[in-house]
Amino acid sequence: MAHYAEIVDGLVVRVTVVNNAVITVDGIEDGAIGAAFCHNLLGGEWVQTSYNGNMRFNYAGVGFTFDMARDAFIAPQPYPSWELDEATCRWEPPVARPSAGGPWSWNEATLSWTESAQPQ
């Protein structure tokens, strides 16, 4: 199955699934055919996304931005201190998450990771 995101003013407003038979011509998948199929059926502008994140950096979700210049889906910024990694188009904290212990949650007030209590 192929996945397509509807884009309105640079934002993803919905994601739908299209059967591979619709987008396959002579055994080769063509994303433009799927985008046209979605447009003809539902209206709007559609861009293919990958559930595995192997195209356009990230799987599109409602509320994500579609950055046409980067050809990338970008999640909403989770915290003001986090910066976009240009190589992955993912938000990164100013301090790496600890590898031991956890679970961890981000504390924006202290710009640090806080270890959460383990459920009993």
Secondary structure, 3 states (H helix, E strand, C coil): CEEEEEEECCEEEEEEEECHHHHEECCEECHHHHHHHHHHHHCCEEEEECCCCCCCCCCCCCCCEEECCCCEEECCCCCCCCEEECCCCEEECCCCCCCCCCCEEEECCCCEEEECCCCC
